[in-house]
Amino acid sequence: MDPLTPSPATSTPARHGWRIALTGAVMLVLAAGIFLGISLPTHPHSSAAGTPSQAVTGCPSSAAAPANPPAPNETIQEADGNRTTQANVGDIVSVNLPSSSQFHWTYQTAPLTGLQLLSPAGYYDAAHQACVWNFKVNGAGQNVLAFVRQPTCAKGKLCSPIEIYFRFALVVR
């Protein structure tokens, strides 16, 4: 036997040691991911009679869409994040964000200047497949309407904690 070639008995731990360390590291990462996935909040599954649940729509309100919702003068959508919407006193401004079972929306309440959030807020509109917030314009001013989109994480499933913020500028003349 060549003196530079280790015997099979001594080479096995050295050759397989990195595999054991790698396997341990992978198991640690998986365990941490599973723990984080389980600890993330799940979205509520409540619903009003006849309306899809919040888990299906991603809308924060389980209230049914109003029978006669106010006709909006201005509609803000997800793609409008880079523009300023203008409205007049007396207008109805509607924010329509896409509904999905993969994520859910949260409205970030802030002091509003000349705006009144109408109820129900964040209801599901089946015709547009959107979560809807309506605002009544009562006075002039500038506002930023902010919403957060978060993944809907099922208990026991690995899920990304990424939050996406949408801010819409609204100027009332």
Secondary structure, 3 states (H helix, E strand, C coil): CCCCCCCHHHHHHHHHHHHHHHHHHHHHHHHHHHHHHHHCCCCCCCCCCCCCCHHHHCCCCCCCCCCCCCCCCEEEEHHHHHCEEEECCCCEEEEEEECCCCEEEEEECCCCCCEEECCCCCEEECCCCEEEEEEEECCCEEEEEEEEEEECCCCCCCCCCCCEEEEEEEEEC
